[in-house]
Amino acid sequence: MHRRVLVTKIVVAVKYVPDATADRNFSADNTVDREGVDGLLSELDEYAVEQALQVVEAGDGEVTVLTVGPEDAADAVRKALQMGADAGVHVQDDAIHGSDAFATSLILAKAIEKLEYDLVFFGMASTDGGLGVVPTLVAERLGLPAVTFASEITVDGDTVKIRRDGDVATQEIEASGKLVVSVTDQTGEARYPSFKGIMAAKKKPVEEWTLEDIGVDASSVGLDNAWTKVESYEPRPPRTAGEIVTDEGDGGAKLVEFLAAKKFV
């Protein structure tokens, strides 16, 4: 349950990713193929949008969604606006192609610096990269504390409290002032856009920025300047037929032998 909120402006960083249910692949330059497959707002980022909306609905604020990516990444912004966000920013520049997490964090941080904000929300990771390091990289660049992997968030005035659930323990973390927060998929289901929300989104402002607009030199980003990149990859081998074992009274033993041979037990 969220208490009275004094926070007025929240920026939510969202990512446009290839549909995880589609047949994803790499392009000739070993970057993720984003043209040969349908894309959408990363599901993990939907939770961040939802939590930001809940915070401002409990008080008096507004939510701006920020994305970095090609032209189609505008779809991620549009989905967040349909959910209820108030405005969007899309950083688009040909030089961004192939940027790794370090360059992406630079672009996001510079864009966030240009916005008014009290809190910055992220999903815990992107569904295509899955690294989970961008929120803390952005926090470091902004000089802000980061409270990450929140499964529950409470905002009271300028204080944010989160619960972080681990494998063997639960932590409660509290911080105040401007913060970067990342949320997990345990924070509660994200809302579906209503018809009213879909129609209202068409009138909400969306700004388009280039690298020049946010003061980022093209030589700091892109595939050629990436600190990490995919050197090679191999397609997953086709699935083979399973082994059929006839139970002649020793089925349990055969099952254990199979599991042991595969080092499952």
URRATA-V831526 format. One record per backbone hydrogen bond with DSSP energy under -0.5 kcal/mol. CO is the residue of the C=O (numbers start at 0). NH is the residue of the N-H. E is the energy in kcal/mol with one decimal. If there is no record, write none. Layout:
{{CO:NH:E} {CO:NH:E}}
This chain:
{{3:156:-1.3} {4:59:-0.6} {7:61:-2.3} {8:117:-3.0} {8:118:-1.5} {9:11:-0.5} {9:63:-2.8} {10:12:-0.6} {10:120:-2.9} {11:13:-0.5} {11:65:-2.8} {13:67:-0.5} {14:16:-0.6} {14:41:-2.6} {16:39:-2.3} {18:21:-1.7} {21:23:-1.4} {24:32:-2.5} {26:29:-2.0} {30:26:-3.4} {31:33:-0.8} {37:18:-2.9} {39:16:-2.9} {41:44:-1.0} {41:45:-1.1} {42:45:-0.6} {42:46:-0.9} {43:47:-0.7} {44:48:-2.2} {45:49:-2.5} {46:50:-2.4} {47:51:-2.1} {48:52:-2.4} {49:53:-2.3} {50:54:-2.0} {51:55:-2.2} {52:56:-2.2} {53:57:-1.3} {55:58:-0.9} {55:60:-0.5} {61:9:-2.4} {62:85:-2.2} {62:86:-1.5} {63:11:-2.8} {64:88:-2.3} {65:13:-2.9} {66:90:-2.8} {69:72:-1.8} {70:73:-1.8} {71:74:-2.2} {72:75:-1.1} {72:76:-1.2} {73:77:-2.5} {74:78:-2.3} {75:79:-1.8} {76:80:-2.3} {77:81:-2.2} {78:82:-1.6} {79:83:-1.0} {79:84:-2.2} {81:193:-0.5} {86:64:-2.6} {87:206:-2.6} {88:66:-2.3} {88:90:-0.5} {89:91:-0.7} {89:208:-2.3} {90:68:-2.2} {92:95:-2.0} {93:96:-1.2} {95:98:-2.1} {96:222:-1.7} {99:103:-2.7} {100:104:-2.3} {101:105:-1.4} {102:106:-2.3} {103:107:-2.7} {104:108:-2.5} {105:109:-2.4} {106:110:-2.1} {107:111:-2.8} {108:112:-2.3} {109:113:-0.8} {110:113:-0.6} {111:114:-1.5} {117:178:-1.1} {118:10:-2.5} {119:180:-3.3} {120:12:-2.4} {121:182:-2.2} {125:129:-1.1} {132:136:-2.1} {133:137:-2.8} {134:138:-2.2} {135:139:-2.3} {136:140:-2.1} {137:141:-2.2} {138:142:-1.0} {138:143:-2.7} {144:179:-1.9} {145:147:-0.6} {146:181:-1.7} {149:183:-2.8} {151:162:-1.9} {153:155:-0.5} {153:160:-3.0} {154:2:-0.7} {155:158:-1.8} {156:5:-0.7} {156:6:-0.6} {157:176:-1.8} {158:155:-2.7} {159:174:-2.4} {160:153:-2.7} {161:172:-2.4} {162:150:-3.4} {162:151:-0.9} {162:164:-0.6} {163:165:-0.6} {163:170:-3.0} {168:165:-3.1} {170:163:-3.1} {172:161:-2.9} {174:159:-3.4} {177:144:-0.6} {178:119:-2.0} {179:146:-2.7} {180:121:-2.3} {181:149:-2.8} {182:123:-1.5} {183:186:-1.0} {193:197:-2.5} {194:198:-2.2} {195:199:-2.5} {196:200:-1.9} {197:201:-0.6} {198:201:-0.8} {199:202:-1.6} {200:203:-1.1} {204:87:-2.2} {206:89:-2.9} {206:208:-0.5} {208:91:-2.6} {209:213:-1.0} {210:213:-0.5} {210:214:-0.5} {210:215:-2.5} {211:214:-0.9} {214:216:-0.5} {216:219:-2.2} {217:220:-1.2} {221:224:-0.7} {222:225:-1.3} {228:230:-0.6} {242:244:-0.5} {243:245:-0.5} {244:246:-0.5} {245:247:-0.9} {249:253:-2.2} {250:254:-2.3} {251:255:-2.2} {252:256:-2.4} {253:257:-2.4} {254:258:-2.5} {255:259:-2.6} {256:260:-2.4} {257:261:-1.7} {258:263:-3.0} {258:264:-0.8} {259:262:-1.1}}
